[in-house]
Amino acid sequence: MFRVKVIATGRLAKNSRIQMEGLDVTLPEGGRVRDLLNEVGVFDDEVREVVVNGRRGRLDQALRRDDKIELRA
């Protein structure tokens, strides 16, 4: 298990449990962005762009301990 920090912008910041200040989420080893979305209750089609550690990310991208993920709607 490892932890990541996720923040949301746009509609997601208002309509999800993530909010602008962010949320720490624990994922199993091998967890991907798509697993993170499932964990926080966000559907793939709600996300316009994924940014991982300041760089454009993908839904199938593997995450690592202490990654910072921004979900843009």
C-alpha positions, 0 to 999 in steps of 0.5 A: 500500500502507498499514499498519493495526494489528489486535487481536483479542479473545475466541476470535480472540485465542487462535486466530488469529495476531493475538493481544491485542498486535496485528499490523501488516498491510499492505493494498493501496490501497482495502483493506477490513475484509474484505480484512484478514480474508482477510490474517490468515486470519479468516473473516467468521462468526468476527467478532461485531463490528468496531471501526475507530478506536474506532467500530463498523465494517462488513466492507465499510468502506474502511480508511486508513493507520494505522487501528486495527481491533479484531476482537471474537469 
